[in-house]
Amino acid sequence: MTSHTRFISMGWLFSRLLLLALVLRFLVVRMAVNLTHGFRRKMVNIESKYNPQRYWEQRGQTFIQEEYQRGLYWQHDWMLDKLRTCQPEHVLEIGCGFGRNLRFLQSHLDGKTHYCGVDFSLSMLFQAQTYLGESAQPLAAADALHLPFADGSFDLVVIHGVFMHIPPEQVLAATREARRVARKHIIQCEQNYSGLQPNSQGVVKINDVTFAYDYARLFAQNGLIVAEHRSVKDLDAFLLTKRAAKYDVPEPILLEKLFPEFSHALILPLVVVGSRVLDVGCATGYLGRYFAEQKACIVDGVEPDPEAASVAKQFYRNVWVGNVENQELLEGISNPYDVVLCAAVLEHLARPDLVLKRLRRLISPDGRIIISLPNIAHWTVRWALLRGRFDYEEYGLLDRTHLRFFTIRTARQLIEDAGYHIDSFQFSTPGVTELEKPLLSLPRGGYRLRRFLLGRFPELFGYELIFVARKQ
């Protein structure tokens, strides 16, 4: 065998060995991938419990790219017709997503209707800011189970394809919350059974993230009357009216479900377990119920509305009915309290300074007073003033029932002049606002920059001011 022939033979052998090595490497990698995928599938099965907020936060990043989600269908024309009939002044959409319905309704109705959209997915809200453009309506981060609005704040509430993604254990609470903030009507469009057999509770699980409910039963349980109903294939549309019932028993507050920048999420942790609490302006007792049930507190309340007070008495030890500005009423309370709570109360009083001075007597030596006040220096009010506007609203910073207005400086002065030393201060925010849109569009660091600016300029971005103080 010549050297040339041996060289060719060795080359052939080397090429075959190289090919064999590549095949073996491919098989080993393939086996490793299969094992990894199998492990991941097991992990997914273990952790497959549906978490709505996590799911929609992730899906919200690409939801707007789905062609079907951007389309308009029969229910949109139906909703538009109902809005024209109801002629609401204030409209809230729960689960507004990237803003498809808000943009559609605004483009077809006159400018007299004021819209607001909420969604618990920040990624959805960021998409909505871009999708709505210059016509962007007020948007806020909020959970359908705990809406940051007063009772009856909106003439009409729109819910489109939202409850079908709320798990069965939460849908009743979500229905009650929608009813609470609606003054007159609710428009709701959801997926129906479509021939599927529901269970004894009237629920069908369509897939891991979609459910169909017996909405007629759900509405009846929550004092809602079906004024009009239309069904097309697998979708139901309802026009609902509220049954006459002004005061409902408050749902238990779940602190972990509240958004961290919402005022209740900031106030509730300030009260320690086992405290004696006086809730001034307790309404139907939604805060006191949390303190009594979750923190084993002894809770008393003061409330001017007799009907609201009658509801609060279910959770409070004592509820005194009357105006807190009545000196005789406060003199009739002799218990010392670890915490006196004045949450969104003082701005409704003619002389909040006198009330604060009288409350000092009811605070134990080591006790504290917790005060929340709306910030009239918020940038939205400043912008309105620059345009010569100071329009009262049904709720919010310019609530029609507000008698007094405060900035951070004047709120501090009010508290200190009444004989208190301020231990701490923080503020809530209403969610994503138009001013923040450029920040959130940054490819990186938008979240951190937003938090930095909110903390650096509380007098501009602080929506509700929260003080903790003790007697001097």
C-alpha positions as CSV (number, residue, x, y, z in Angstrom):
1,M,0.0,0.0,0.0
2,T,1.5,3.3,-1.0
3,S,1.7,6.3,1.3
4,H,-0.9,8.0,-0.9
5,T,-3.3,5.1,-0.5
6,R,-2.7,5.0,3.3
7,F,-3.4,8.7,3.5
8,I,-6.8,8.3,1.7
9,S,-7.7,5.4,4.0
10,M,-6.9,7.3,7.1
11,G,-8.9,10.3,5.8
12,W,-11.9,8.0,5.1
13,L,-11.7,6.5,8.6
14,F,-11.3,10.0,10.2
15,S,-14.4,11.3,8.4
16,R,-16.4,8.3,9.5
17,L,-15.3,8.7,13.1
18,L,-16.2,12.4,12.9
19,L,-19.6,11.6,11.5
20,L,-20.2,9.0,14.2
21,A,-19.1,11.5,16.9
22,L,-21.6,14.1,15.6
23,V,-24.4,11.5,15.5
24,L,-23.6,10.5,19.1
25,R,-23.5,14.1,20.2
26,F,-26.9,14.8,18.5
27,L,-28.4,11.8,20.3
28,V,-27.1,12.8,23.7
29,V,-28.3,16.4,23.3
30,R,-31.7,15.2,22.1
31,M,-32.0,12.9,25.1
32,A,-31.1,15.7,27.5
33,V,-33.6,18.0,25.9
34,N,-36.3,15.4,26.2
35,L,-35.5,14.8,29.8
36,T,-35.5,18.6,30.5
37,H,-38.9,19.0,28.7
38,G,-40.3,16.1,30.7
39,F,-39.1,17.7,33.9
40,R,-40.6,21.0,32.9
41,R,-43.9,19.4,32.0
42,K,-44.0,17.8,35.5
43,M,-43.2,21.1,37.0
44,V,-46.0,22.8,35.0
45,N,-48.4,20.1,36.2
46,I,-47.4,20.7,39.7
47,E,-47.7,24.5,39.4
48,S,-50.5,24.7,36.9
49,K,-52.9,26.5,39.3
50,Y,-54.3,29.5,37.5
51,N,-53.0,32.8,38.8
52,P,-55.0,35.5,36.9
53,Q,-52.7,38.4,37.7
54,R,-49.5,36.6,36.8
55,Y,-51.1,35.2,33.6
56,W,-52.5,38.5,32.3
57,E,-49.3,40.4,33.2
58,Q,-47.4,38.1,31.0
59,R,-50.0,37.8,28.2
60,G,-50.6,41.5,28.3
61,Q,-47.2,42.1,26.6
62,T,-48.5,40.5,23.4
63,F,-52.3,40.6,23.7
64,I,-52.6,43.6,21.4
65,Q,-50.8,41.8,18.7
66,E,-53.6,39.2,18.4
67,E,-55.7,40.2,15.4
68,Y,-58.9,38.9,16.9
69,Q,-58.5,41.0,20.0
70,R,-58.2,44.2,17.9
71,G,-61.4,43.4,16.0
72,L,-64.9,44.9,16.5
73,Y,-68.0,42.6,16.6
74,W,-71.7,42.6,17.1
75,Q,-71.4,43.2,20.9
76,H,-69.6,46.5,20.3
77,D,-72.5,47.9,18.3
78,W,-74.9,46.5,20.9
79,M,-72.9,48.2,23.8
80,L,-72.9,51.5,21.8
81,D,-76.6,51.4,21.4
82,K,-77.1,50.8,25.2
83,L,-74.8,53.6,26.1
84,R,-76.7,56.0,23.8
85,T,-79.9,54.9,25.5
86,C,-78.6,55.2,29.1
87,Q,-76.7,58.5,28.4
88,P,-74.2,58.1,31.2
89,E,-72.0,61.0,32.3
90,H,-69.4,58.8,34.0
91,V,-68.4,55.4,32.6
92,L,-65.9,52.8,34.1
93,E,-64.6,49.9,32.2
94,I,-63.4,47.0,34.4
95,G,-60.6,45.1,32.7
96,C,-60.0,47.7,30.0
97,G,-57.0,45.8,28.6
98,F,-55.2,47.7,25.9
99,G,-58.1,50.1,25.4
100,R,-60.0,48.7,22.5
101,N,-63.5,49.3,23.9
102,L,-62.5,52.8,25.3
103,R,-61.3,54.0,22.0
104,F,-64.4,52.6,20.2
105,L,-66.9,54.1,22.5
106,Q,-65.2,57.5,22.7
107,S,-65.0,57.7,18.9
108,H,-68.7,57.2,18.6
109,L,-70.1,59.2,21.5
110,D,-70.0,62.9,22.2
111,G,-67.5,64.5,24.5
112,K,-69.9,64.8,27.4
113,T,-69.2,61.3,28.6
114,H,-66.2,60.8,30.9
115,Y,-64.5,57.4,30.7
116,C,-62.1,55.6,33.1
117,G,-60.5,52.3,32.6
118,V,-58.9,49.9,35.1
119,D,-56.9,46.8,34.7
120,F,-54.8,44.8,37.1
121,S,-52.2,44.1,34.4
122,L,-49.6,46.9,34.2
123,S,-48.4,45.5,30.8
124,M,-52.0,46.0,29.5
125,L,-52.1,49.5,30.8
126,F,-48.9,50.4,29.1
127,Q,-50.2,49.1,25.8
128,A,-53.4,51.1,26.4
129,Q,-51.4,54.3,26.8
130,T,-49.9,53.8,23.3
131,Y,-53.1,52.5,21.7
132,L,-55.3,55.3,22.9
133,G,-52.7,58.0,21.9
134,E,-53.6,61.6,22.6
135,S,-57.2,60.7,23.4
136,A,-56.1,58.5,26.3
137,Q,-58.7,58.3,29.0
138,P,-57.8,58.1,32.7
139,L,-56.4,54.7,33.5
140,A,-55.6,53.1,36.8
141,A,-54.1,49.8,38.1
142,A,-56.9,48.1,40.0
143,D,-58.2,44.6,40.8
144,A,-61.8,43.9,39.9
145,L,-62.1,42.5,43.5
146,H,-61.1,45.8,45.1
147,L,-61.9,48.8,43.0
148,P,-60.5,52.1,44.4
149,F,-63.7,54.1,44.0
150,A,-66.5,55.1,46.3
151,D,-69.9,53.5,46.1
152,G,-72.0,54.6,43.1
153,S,-69.2,56.5,41.5
154,F,-70.2,55.7,37.9
155,D,-73.5,55.9,36.1
156,L,-72.5,52.9,34.0
157,V,-69.9,50.1,34.3
158,V,-68.7,48.2,31.3
159,I,-67.4,44.6,31.6
160,H,-66.4,42.9,28.4
161,G,-64.9,39.4,28.5
162,V,-63.5,39.8,32.0
163,F,-65.5,37.6,34.4
164,M,-65.0,34.6,32.1
165,H,-61.3,34.7,33.2
166,I,-62.0,35.2,37.0
167,P,-61.9,31.9,38.9
168,P,-65.1,30.6,40.5
169,E,-64.1,31.3,44.0
170,Q,-63.7,35.0,43.2
171,V,-66.5,35.8,40.7
172,L,-69.1,36.5,43.3
173,A,-66.9,39.1,45.0
174,A,-66.1,40.7,41.6
175,T,-69.9,40.9,40.8
176,R,-70.6,42.6,44.1
177,E,-67.7,45.1,43.6
178,A,-69.0,46.0,40.1
179,R,-72.5,46.6,41.6
180,R,-71.0,48.7,44.4
181,V,-69.3,51.2,42.1
182,A,-72.2,51.3,39.6
183,R,-74.9,54.0,40.3
184,K,-77.4,52.9,37.7
185,H,-76.4,50.3,35.0
186,I,-73.9,47.6,34.1
187,I,-73.2,46.4,30.6
188,Q,-71.6,42.9,30.7
189,C,-70.6,40.6,27.8
190,E,-69.2,37.1,28.6
191,Q,-68.8,33.7,27.2
192,N,-71.8,31.3,27.8
193,Y,-72.1,27.5,28.2
194,S,-72.4,27.0,24.5
195,G,-74.0,23.5,24.9
196,L,-71.7,22.4,27.8
197,Q,-73.1,21.0,31.0
198,P,-72.5,23.1,34.1
199,N,-71.9,21.7,37.5
200,S,-74.2,22.2,40.5
201,Q,-72.9,25.7,41.1
202,G,-73.6,26.7,37.5
203,V,-70.0,26.7,36.4
204,V,-68.3,25.3,33.3
205,K,-64.5,25.2,33.1
206,I,-63.8,25.8,29.4
207,N,-60.0,25.7,29.8
208,D,-57.4,26.5,32.4
209,V,-58.1,30.3,32.2
210,T,-61.7,30.5,31.0
211,F,-64.9,29.8,32.7
212,A,-68.6,30.1,31.9
213,Y,-71.1,30.9,34.7
214,D,-74.9,30.9,35.3
215,Y,-75.0,34.7,35.1
216,A,-78.8,34.9,35.7
217,R,-78.2,33.2,39.1
218,L,-75.1,35.4,39.7
219,F,-76.9,38.6,39.0
220,A,-79.9,37.6,41.1
221,Q,-77.7,36.9,44.1
222,N,-76.2,40.4,43.9
223,G,-79.3,42.5,43.5
224,L,-78.9,43.0,39.8
225,I,-81.9,42.9,37.4
226,V,-81.5,41.9,33.8
227,A,-83.1,44.7,31.8
228,E,-82.0,43.3,28.4
229,H,-80.3,40.2,27.2
230,R,-78.9,39.2,23.8
231,S,-77.2,35.9,23.0
232,V,-75.3,35.1,19.8
233,K,-73.6,31.7,19.6
234,D,-71.2,31.4,22.6
235,L,-71.5,35.0,23.8
236,D,-74.1,36.7,26.1
237,A,-74.6,40.4,26.5
238,F,-76.6,41.9,29.4
239,L,-77.9,45.3,30.3
240,L,-78.3,45.3,34.1
241,T,-79.9,47.7,36.6
242,K,-79.4,47.8,40.3
243,R,-82.1,46.7,42.6
244,A,-82.9,49.5,45.1
245,A,-80.5,48.8,48.0
246,K,-78.2,51.6,49.0
247,Y,-76.1,49.8,51.6
248,D,-74.5,46.4,51.3
249,V,-72.5,44.4,53.7
250,P,-68.8,45.0,52.8
251,E,-66.8,42.2,51.5
252,P,-63.7,41.2,53.5
253,I,-60.6,43.0,52.4
254,L,-57.7,40.8,51.2
255,L,-54.5,42.9,51.8
256,E,-52.4,40.7,49.4
257,K,-54.9,41.5,46.6
258,L,-54.6,45.3,47.0
259,F,-52.2,47.2,44.8
260,P,-49.2,48.4,46.9
261,E,-49.7,52.0,45.9
262,F,-53.4,52.0,46.9
263,S,-54.3,53.9,50.1
264,H,-55.9,51.0,51.9
265,A,-52.7,48.9,51.2
266,L,-50.7,51.6,53.0
267,I,-53.1,52.2,55.9
268,L,-54.1,48.6,56.9
269,P,-50.5,47.5,57.9
270,L,-50.2,50.5,60.2
271,V,-52.6,49.0,62.8
272,V,-51.0,46.3,64.9
273,V,-52.7,43.1,66.0
274,G,-55.0,43.5,69.1
275,S,-55.2,47.2,68.9
276,R,-58.2,49.2,70.2
277,V,-59.3,51.2,67.2
278,L,-61.7,54.2,66.8
279,D,-62.8,54.5,63.1
280,V,-64.0,58.0,62.5
281,G,-66.4,58.1,59.5
282,C,-66.5,54.3,59.4
283,A,-69.2,54.1,56.6
284,T,-70.4,50.5,56.3
285,G,-67.4,49.2,58.2
286,Y,-65.2,47.8,55.5
287,L,-61.9,48.8,57.2
288,G,-63.1,47.9,60.7
289,R,-64.2,44.5,59.4
290,Y,-60.6,43.9,58.3
291,F,-59.1,45.0,61.7
292,A,-61.6,42.9,63.7
293,E,-61.4,39.7,61.6
294,Q,-57.8,39.8,60.4
295,K,-56.0,41.5,63.3
296,A,-58.2,40.7,66.3
297,C,-58.8,44.3,67.1
298,I,-61.5,45.8,69.2
299,V,-63.1,48.4,66.8
300,D,-65.5,51.2,67.5
301,G,-66.9,53.7,65.0
302,V,-68.5,57.1,64.4
303,E,-70.7,57.5,61.4
304,P,-73.2,60.2,60.5
305,D,-75.3,58.0,58.2
306,P,-77.7,55.8,60.3
307,E,-78.1,53.2,57.5
308,A,-74.4,52.8,57.0
309,A,-73.9,52.7,60.7
310,S,-76.4,49.8,61.0
311,V,-74.3,47.8,58.6
312,A,-71.1,48.6,60.4
313,K,-72.5,47.4,63.7
314,Q,-72.2,43.8,62.5
315,F,-68.4,44.1,62.8
316,Y,-67.9,46.9,65.4
317,R,-68.2,46.8,69.2
318,N,-69.9,50.2,69.3
319,V,-71.0,52.6,66.6
320,W,-72.0,56.1,67.5
321,V,-74.3,57.7,65.0
322,G,-73.8,61.4,64.5
323,N,-71.6,64.1,63.2
324,V,-68.0,63.9,64.6
325,E,-68.0,67.7,64.7
326,N,-70.7,67.5,67.4
327,Q,-68.7,68.1,70.6
328,E,-71.3,66.3,72.8
329,L,-70.9,63.1,70.7
330,L,-67.2,62.9,71.3
331,E,-67.6,63.8,74.9
332,G,-69.8,60.7,75.2
333,I,-66.9,58.4,74.2
334,S,-64.6,57.7,77.1
335,N,-62.6,54.7,75.9
336,P,-58.9,55.3,75.3
337,Y,-57.7,53.9,71.9
338,D,-54.4,52.7,70.6
339,V,-55.4,54.0,67.1
340,V,-57.8,56.7,66.0
341,L,-58.3,56.4,62.3
342,C,-59.5,59.4,60.2
343,A,-59.3,58.0,56.6
344,A,-60.7,60.4,54.0
345,V,-62.8,62.2,56.6
346,L,-61.3,65.6,57.6
347,E,-61.7,67.1,54.1
348,H,-65.5,66.7,54.6
349,L,-65.6,68.8,57.8
350,A,-66.1,72.5,58.3
351,R,-63.6,72.6,61.3
352,P,-61.2,69.7,61.0
353,D,-58.8,71.5,63.4
354,L,-61.3,71.4,66.2
355,V,-62.1,67.8,65.7
356,L,-58.4,66.8,65.8
357,K,-58.0,68.7,69.1
358,R,-61.0,66.9,70.6
359,L,-59.8,63.5,69.5
360,R,-56.6,63.9,71.4
361,R,-58.4,63.0,74.6
362,L,-59.4,59.6,73.2
363,I,-55.9,58.5,72.3
364,S,-53.9,56.5,74.9
365,P,-50.5,57.8,76.0
366,D,-48.8,55.4,73.5
367,G,-51.5,55.6,70.9
368,R,-51.4,57.2,67.5
369,I,-53.7,58.8,65.0
370,I,-53.7,57.8,61.3
371,I,-54.9,60.5,58.9
372,S,-55.4,60.4,55.2
373,L,-56.2,63.5,53.1
374,P,-56.4,64.2,49.4
375,N,-53.6,66.3,47.9
376,I,-55.0,69.3,46.1
377,A,-51.6,70.1,44.7
378,H,-51.6,66.9,42.6
379,W,-50.4,67.6,39.1
380,T,-53.9,66.9,37.6
381,V,-55.4,69.7,39.6
382,R,-52.5,72.0,38.8
383,W,-52.9,71.3,35.1
384,A,-56.7,72.1,35.4
385,L,-56.0,75.4,37.1
386,L,-53.5,76.4,34.4
387,R,-56.5,76.0,32.0
388,G,-58.8,78.0,34.3
389,R,-60.7,74.9,35.4
390,F,-61.7,73.8,38.9
391,D,-64.6,71.4,38.2
392,Y,-66.1,69.4,41.0
393,E,-66.6,65.7,40.5
394,E,-68.5,62.8,41.9
395,Y,-65.4,61.3,43.5
396,G,-61.7,61.9,43.7
397,L,-59.6,65.0,44.6
398,L,-62.4,67.4,43.7
399,D,-65.3,65.4,45.3
400,R,-68.4,67.5,45.5
401,T,-68.7,66.9,49.3
402,H,-65.2,68.2,50.1
403,L,-65.2,71.3,52.2
404,R,-61.5,71.7,52.9
405,F,-58.5,71.2,50.6
406,F,-54.9,70.5,51.7
407,T,-51.4,70.3,50.3
408,I,-48.6,68.5,52.1
409,R,-47.5,71.7,53.9
410,T,-51.0,72.7,55.0
411,A,-51.9,69.1,56.0
412,R,-48.8,69.0,58.2
413,Q,-49.6,72.4,59.7
414,L,-53.2,71.3,60.5
415,I,-52.0,68.2,62.3
416,E,-49.2,69.9,64.2
417,D,-51.3,72.9,65.2
418,A,-53.8,70.5,66.7
419,G,-51.1,69.3,69.2
420,Y,-49.6,66.3,67.4
421,H,-46.1,65.2,66.4
422,I,-45.9,63.5,63.0
423,D,-44.0,60.3,63.1
424,S,-44.3,59.2,59.5
425,F,-45.7,60.3,56.1
426,Q,-46.4,58.4,52.9
427,F,-48.7,58.8,49.9
428,S,-50.8,56.8,47.6
429,T,-51.0,57.1,43.8
430,P,-54.0,56.6,41.5
431,G,-52.2,54.3,39.1
432,V,-50.6,54.9,35.7
433,T,-51.3,58.5,34.5
434,E,-50.8,60.4,31.3
435,L,-47.8,62.2,32.6
436,E,-46.0,58.9,33.2
437,K,-46.5,57.7,29.7
438,P,-43.0,58.8,28.4
439,L,-41.3,57.2,31.4
440,L,-43.1,53.9,30.9
441,S,-42.2,53.8,27.2
442,L,-38.5,53.6,28.0
443,P,-37.0,50.3,27.0
444,R,-35.3,49.8,30.3
445,G,-35.6,51.3,33.7
446,G,-39.0,52.8,33.2
447,Y,-40.4,51.2,36.4
448,R,-37.5,52.3,38.5
449,L,-37.5,55.9,37.2
450,R,-41.2,56.2,37.8
451,R,-40.7,55.1,41.4
452,F,-37.8,57.5,41.9
453,L,-39.8,60.5,40.6
454,L,-42.9,59.6,42.7
455,G,-40.7,59.4,45.8
456,R,-38.7,62.6,44.9
457,F,-41.8,64.8,44.2
458,P,-44.6,63.7,46.5
459,E,-46.2,67.1,46.4
460,L,-46.6,66.7,42.7
461,F,-47.5,63.0,42.4
462,G,-48.9,62.2,45.8
463,Y,-52.7,61.6,45.4
464,E,-53.7,60.8,49.0
465,L,-51.5,61.9,51.9
466,I,-51.2,59.5,54.8
467,F,-49.8,60.7,58.2
468,V,-49.1,58.8,61.4
469,A,-48.9,61.1,64.5
470,R,-48.9,61.0,68.3
471,K,-49.9,63.5,70.9
472,Q,-47.2,66.0,71.8
